[in-house]
Amino acid sequence: MNTSTIAAIATPAGRGGIGIVRLSGAQSRAMALQILTGASLSGPRHAELATLADAAGNLIDQVLVTWYAAPRSYTGEDVVEISCHGAPVALRHCLERCCDVGARLAEPGEFTLRAFTNGRIDLAQAEAVRDLIDSTTLYQARVAARQLDGSISRRLAPLKAQLLELIALLEAGIDFAEDDVDVAPEAEISRRIQPIEEGVRRVAASFAYGKLVQGGLTLAIVGRPNVGKSSLFNRLLEQDRAIVTDVAGTTRDLVSETASIEGLPVRFVDTAGIREATETVERLGIERSYQAMADADLTVVVIDLASPLTPEDEALIERAARQGRYLVAGNKADLPNLTPTALAASAVAVSALTSQGVERLRKAIVEAAAPGADAAREDGFITSLRHEQLLTESAAALRHAEAALGHGLPHEMLLLDLYAALQPIDAITGATTADDILNRIFSTFCIGK
């Protein structure tokens, strides 16, 4: 694969001030010199002014060209970046000229794949490149940048080292079996397995928070008419997105908007007030409200603290509790409280009018959607479903090893489980990865990266 020189436009489609065509491979410098005039590329990491012409010698663009010599480049190969003016026609022509002199069009993710195969980054870091490009919030970008810096591999490294030490201990015990040397007693093996299994399971469990960082969550705001759902919806969004009036039943259909809470992308859904309705349009809106509750990752049931609790409030809270995670938000906390003390104490008191308690509600939403989020942020977490599945598989193999140890099975059988626990960890960092897995991962990248 690495014998060919590849080329691609590395900047987004459309017009801009600058557009970049990237070459990678042993012939990238020679090819750039063939299609550009005025540049010598005599020293790496120095930008030079050059001209790009067509095959007949007609001037097309003035460009800046930079050569990154192997192995100190993104891919670990010779890389040349040609910075053109950001006209799509100029970029396409530059790419065509690269292909005319022998370059091949890059496949999606092929630059990053070469960085992985040349040892510049591990597989977890390669996946973080895609996550960084796909980030929609600053927090997502920070998380991806930490993973690109190797945070996942560093967290797994001690666990892998402990597992390798245990495997080496058992292998030594088998080698010295003829000398009747008990190198690895059962108590010692068990003592070593347990912290590894707990550590792997803890990293896998961090995906509960990581998947929300990566994919976000949907939050449905429900309640009776005129409890302040739409006002609270606007406060959480920090914009007047939903129409708010004193007329009960103003919201007839779902209104949705996406915003960020503590870095998590959250899709807020404002719903129609739920009550007994005879009008067809309002009844359809209420049915959609119930559907939004069923589809949401978290439901916020809004009650009116300035009014006595109603059977409709109780029914909504019970329904939300049956369907999954929920919060009760007591609105109108700036008015005298008429809600029963027990429920008022368990609800997050807010005022959509004055913003009182809104920040506390945001924090409660994160904690309800992702319990243990603070610990996950502190210890580090995974954001890839692939990683979570592999670590779950590794933890299961370690549990099998403990069970085999309890049944007195020979160390040869125990080693099979330990190697089975090691392979998924290697598949995260890329030490042992099948080609089909690599193809599946890198096919999701954009061309040029």
C-alpha positions in Angstrom: 0.0 0.0 0.0 2.8 2.5 1.0 4.7 2.1 -2.3 2.3 4.5 -4.2 2.1 8.3 -3.7 -1.4 9.5 -3.0 -3.0 12.9 -3.4 -6.2 14.6 -2.2 -7.7 18.0 -1.5 -7.4 18.3 2.3 -9.7 21.2 2.8 -13.6 21.3 2.8 -15.5 21.6 -0.4 -16.5 25.1 -1.4 -14.8 28.5 -1.8 -12.3 29.9 0.7 -9.3 32.0 1.1 -7.0 29.0 1.1 -7.3 25.4 -0.2 -4.7 22.7 0.3 -3.8 19.7 -1.9 -1.8 17.1 0.0 0.6 14.5 -1.4 2.1 11.6 0.6 4.6 9.0 -0.5 8.2 8.6 -1.5 7.7 10.5 -4.8 5.6 13.4 -3.4 8.5 15.9 -3.5 9.6 14.9 -7.0 6.0 15.1 -8.2 5.5 18.6 -6.7 8.6 19.8 -8.4 7.3 18.5 -11.7 4.0 20.5 -11.6 5.3 23.7 -9.9 7.9 26.2 -11.0 9.9 28.6 -8.8 10.3 26.2 -5.8 13.3 24.1 -5.0 12.0 22.3 -1.8 15.6 22.0 -0.7 14.8 22.1 2.9 11.9 20.5 4.9 9.3 22.6 6.7 10.0 25.7 4.7 7.2 27.3 2.8 8.1 28.5 -0.7 6.3 30.6 -3.3 5.7 28.8 -6.6 3.5 28.9 -9.6 1.0 26.3 -10.8 0.5 26.1 -14.6 -1.5 23.9 -16.8 0.0 21.3 -19.2 0.4 24.0 -21.9 2.3 26.3 -19.5 -0.5 28.8 -18.9 -0.4 30.3 -15.4 -3.3 29.0 -13.1 -2.3 30.1 -9.6 0.4 31.3 -7.3 0.8 28.8 -4.4 2.8 28.2 -1.2 4.4 24.7 -1.1 5.8 23.0 2.0 7.7 19.7 2.1 7.7 17.6 5.3 10.4 15.0 5.1 9.9 11.4 6.4 9.6 10.3 9.1 8.7 13.8 10.6 5.4 14.2 8.9 1.8 13.3 9.6 1.9 10.0 7.7 5.5 9.2 8.5 6.3 9.5 4.7 7.4 12.4 2.6 4.5 14.8 2.5 4.0 17.9 0.4 1.2 20.4 1.0 0.3 22.8 -1.8 -1.6 25.9 -0.5 -3.6 27.3 -3.4 -6.2 30.1 -3.4 -9.4 28.5 -2.4 -11.1 28.4 -5.8 -12.5 24.9 -6.4 -11.4 24.9 -10.0 -7.8 25.7 -9.0 -7.8 23.0 -6.4 -9.2 20.4 -8.8 -6.7 21.4 -11.5 -3.8 21.0 -9.0 -5.1 17.6 -8.0 -5.4 16.6 -11.7 -1.8 17.7 -12.3 -0.6 15.6 -9.4 -2.4 12.6 -10.9 -0.9 13.4 -14.3 2.6 12.9 -13.0 1.8 9.6 -11.2 0.0 10.2 -8.0 -3.1 8.2 -7.1 -6.3 9.6 -5.6 -6.3 8.9 -1.9 -9.1 6.7 -0.4 -11.1 8.0 2.6 -8.9 8.2 5.6 -5.8 6.9 3.8 -3.5 9.6 5.1 -4.4 8.7 8.7 -4.2 5.0 7.9 -0.7 5.5 6.7 0.1 7.4 9.9 -1.1 4.4 11.8 0.7 1.7 9.7 3.9 3.7 9.9 3.7 3.9 13.6 3.1 7.6 14.0 -0.1 7.0 15.9 -1.9 4.1 17.4 -5.4 3.0 16.4 -7.2 4.8 19.3 -5.4 8.0 18.3 -6.4 7.5 14.6 -10.1 7.2 15.6 -9.7 10.4 17.7 -8.7 12.2 14.5 -12.1 11.5 13.1 -13.8 12.5 16.3 -12.0 15.8 16.4 -13.1 16.6 12.8 -16.7 15.6 13.7 -16.8 17.7 16.9 -19.8 20.0 17.3 -19.0 21.4 20.7 -15.7 22.7 22.2 -15.8 20.1 24.9 -16.1 17.3 22.3 -13.0 18.8 20.6 -11.1 18.9 23.8 -11.9 15.2 24.5 -10.9 14.2 21.0 -7.7 16.2 21.3 -6.8 14.4 24.6 -7.5 11.0 22.9 -5.4 12.1 19.9 -2.7 12.8 22.4 -2.9 9.2 23.6 -5.1 9.4 26.7 -6.9 6.1 26.0 -3.7 4.2 25.3 -2.1 5.6 28.4 -5.0 4.5 30.6 -4.9 1.0 29.1 -1.1 0.7 29.2 -0.9 -0.2 33.0 -3.7 -2.8 32.7 -2.0 -4.4 29.7 1.3 -4.4 31.4 -0.1 -6.2 34.5 -1.8 -8.7 32.2 1.4 -9.4 30.3 3.2 -9.9 33.6 0.7 -12.4 34.7 0.8 -14.2 31.3 4.7 -14.3 31.6 4.4 -15.7 35.1 2.1 -18.6 34.0 4.2 -19.3 30.9 7.2 -19.6 33.2 5.3 -21.9 35.5 4.6 -24.2 32.6 8.2 -24.1 31.4 9.5 -25.1 34.9 6.7 -27.7 35.5 9.2 -30.6 35.2 11.2 -29.1 38.1 8.2 -29.2 40.4 8.5 -25.4 40.9 5.2 -23.8 41.9 5.9 -20.4 40.3 2.3 -19.2 40.3 0.2 -20.3 43.2 -3.6 -19.9 42.8 -3.8 -17.1 45.5 -1.2 -15.1 43.6 -2.9 -15.5 40.3 -6.3 -14.5 41.7 -4.7 -11.4 43.4 -3.3 -10.3 40.1 -6.4 -11.0 37.9 -8.9 -9.1 40.1 -7.4 -5.5 39.8 -7.0 -6.0 36.0 -10.6 -7.1 35.6 -11.9 -4.3 37.8 -9.8 -1.7 35.8 -10.9 -3.0 32.4 -14.6 -3.0 33.6 -14.2 0.5 34.9 -12.9 1.8 31.6 -15.7 0.0 29.7 -18.3 1.5 32.1 -17.0 5.0 31.3 -18.7 4.7 27.9 -22.0 5.5 29.6 -20.8 9.1 29.8 -18.6 9.0 26.7 -21.4 8.0 24.4 -23.3 11.1 25.5 -20.2 13.3 24.8 -19.9 11.7 21.4 -23.6 11.4 20.3 -25.4 13.8 22.6 -28.9 13.1 24.2 -32.5 14.0 23.6 -34.4 15.7 26.4 -38.2 16.0 26.4 -39.8 18.8 28.5 -43.3 17.8 29.4 -46.0 19.0 31.8 -49.6 20.4 32.1 -50.5 23.6 30.1 -49.2 26.8 31.5 -46.7 25.3 34.0 -43.9 27.2 32.1 -42.5 24.5 29.8 -41.9 26.8 26.9 -40.4 29.5 29.1 -38.1 27.0 30.7 -37.2 25.6 27.2 -36.2 29.1 26.2 -34.1 29.6 29.4 -32.2 26.4 28.9 -31.5 27.4 25.3 -30.8 31.0 26.2 -32.9 32.2 23.3 -36.6 32.8 22.6 -37.2 29.8 20.5 -40.7 28.8 21.6 -43.7 31.1 21.6 -44.8 31.9 25.2 -48.3 33.3 26.1 -50.7 33.1 29.0 -53.1 31.1 26.9 -53.2 27.5 27.9 -52.4 25.2 25.0 -50.2 27.7 23.0 -47.8 24.9 22.1 -49.6 22.5 19.8 -46.7 20.6 18.2 -43.1 19.6 19.1 -40.5 22.3 19.0 -36.9 21.2 19.1 -33.5 22.8 19.2 -30.0 21.7 19.9 -27.7 23.3 22.4 -24.8 22.4 24.7 -24.9 21.6 28.4 -21.5 21.2 30.1 -20.1 20.3 26.6 -22.8 17.6 25.9 -24.9 18.2 22.7 -28.5 18.2 23.9 -31.6 18.2 21.7 -34.3 19.9 23.7 -37.9 19.1 22.7 -40.7 21.3 24.0 -44.0 19.5 23.9 -47.7 20.4 24.0 -49.3 20.8 27.4 -50.8 17.4 28.5 -54.4 17.5 29.6 -57.8 16.0 28.6 -58.5 17.5 25.2 -61.4 17.4 22.8 -60.0 19.4 20.0 -58.4 17.2 17.3 -55.3 19.4 16.8 -54.5 19.6 20.5 -55.2 15.9 21.0 -52.7 15.1 18.2 -50.2 17.4 19.8 -50.6 15.6 23.2 -50.1 12.2 21.5 -46.8 13.5 20.1 -45.8 14.7 23.6 -46.2 11.1 24.8 -44.2 9.9 21.9 -41.4 12.4 22.6 -41.3 11.1 26.2 -40.9 7.6 24.9 -38.1 8.6 22.5 -36.1 10.8 24.8 -33.0 9.8 26.7 -34.2 11.9 29.6 -37.6 13.5 30.5 -38.0 16.7 32.5 -41.5 16.9 34.0 -42.3 20.5 34.8 -44.7 21.2 37.7 -46.0 24.5 39.0 -44.7 25.1 42.5 -47.2 28.0 42.9 -50.2 25.7 42.4 -51.4 22.6 44.2 -50.3 19.3 42.7 -52.9 17.8 40.3 -53.7 14.2 39.3 -52.3 15.0 35.9 -49.0 16.0 37.4 -48.8 12.7 39.4 -49.7 10.7 36.3 -47.0 12.3 34.2 -44.4 11.7 36.9 -45.4 8.1 37.2 -45.3 7.7 33.4 -41.9 9.3 33.1 -40.6 7.0 35.9 -41.8 3.9 34.1 -40.2 4.9 30.8 -36.7 5.6 32.1 -34.6 8.5 33.4 -36.5 11.6 34.4 -36.3 14.7 36.5 -39.0 16.8 38.1 -38.5 20.6 37.7 -40.6 22.8 39.9 -41.1 26.1 38.0 -42.3 29.4 39.4 -40.0 29.1 42.5 -40.1 32.9 42.7 -43.8 32.6 43.9 -45.2 31.3 47.2 -44.9 27.5 47.2 -48.2 25.5 47.2 -46.9 22.1 46.2 -46.7 19.3 48.8 -43.5 19.5 50.7 -42.1 16.0 49.8 -42.4 16.6 46.1 -41.2 20.2 46.3 -38.1 18.9 48.1 -37.3 16.3 45.5 -37.9 18.6 42.5 -35.3 21.0 41.1 -36.7 24.4 42.0 -36.4 26.9 39.1 -37.9 30.1 37.9 -38.1 30.5 34.1 -38.9 34.2 34.7 -35.9 35.1 36.8 -33.5 32.2 35.8 -33.3 31.1 39.5 -32.1 27.5 39.7 -31.6 27.1 35.9 -27.9 26.5 36.2 -28.6 23.9 38.9 -31.1 22.2 36.6 -28.5 22.0 33.9 -26.1 20.2 36.2 -29.0 17.9 37.4 -29.7 17.1 33.7 -26.1 15.9 33.1 -26.0 13.9 36.3 -29.4 12.2 35.6 -28.4 11.4 32.0 -24.9 10.3 32.9 -24.5 9.2 36.5 -20.9 9.5 37.7 -20.1 12.1 35.0 -17.7 14.0 37.3 -15.7 10.8 38.1 -15.6 9.9 34.4 -14.2 13.4 33.5 -11.5 13.0 36.2 -10.4 9.5 35.3 -10.8 9.7 31.6 -13.4 7.9 29.5 -14.0 6.2 26.1 -16.3 7.5 23.5 -16.2 4.7 21.0 -18.8 1.8 21.0 -16.1 -0.4 19.4 -13.8 0.3 22.4 -16.6 -0.4 24.9 -17.5 -3.7 23.2 -13.8 -4.8 23.1 -13.3 -4.0 26.8 -16.5 -5.8 27.8 -15.1 -8.8 25.9 -11.8 -8.5 27.7 -13.5 -8.2 31.1 -15.6 -11.3 30.3 -12.4 -13.3 29.4 -10.8 -12.3 32.7 -13.9 -13.4 34.6 -13.7 -16.8 32.8 -10.1 -17.0 33.9 -11.1 -16.4 37.5 -13.7 -19.1 37.2 -11.2 -21.5 35.6 -8.9 -20.8 38.5 -11.6 -21.7 41.0 -12.3 -25.0 39.2 -8.6 -26.0 39.4 -8.1 -26.1 35.6 -4.5 -26.4 34.4 -2.6 -23.2 33.7 -2.6 -24.0 30.0 -6.4 -23.5 30.0 -6.1 -20.4 32.1 -3.7 -18.9 29.6 -6.2 -19.3 26.8 -8.6 -16.9 28.7 -5.8 -14.5 29.5 -4.7 -14.3 25.9 -8.4 -13.8 25.0 -8.5 -10.9 27.4 -5.3 -9.4 25.9 -6.4 -9.5 22.2 -9.3 -7.0 22.6 -7.0 -4.5 24.3 -4.5 -4.9 21.5 -7.4 -4.3 19.0 -8.0 -0.9 20.6 -4.4 0.3 20.3 -3.9 -1.6 17.0 -1.2 -4.1 18.0 -3.2 -6.9 16.6 -5.9 -5.7 14.2 -7.5 -7.5 11.2 -7.6 -5.7 7.9 -11.4 -5.7 7.8 -11.5 -3.8 11.0 -9.0 -1.2 9.7 -11.0 -0.8 6.5 -14.3 -0.3 8.4 -12.7 2.3 10.7 -10.9 4.4 8.1 -13.7 4.2 5.5 -15.6 6.7 7.7 -13.0 9.4 7.4 -13.2 12.2 4.9 -11.0 12.1 1.8 -7.8 14.1 2.4 -7.4 13.0 6.0 
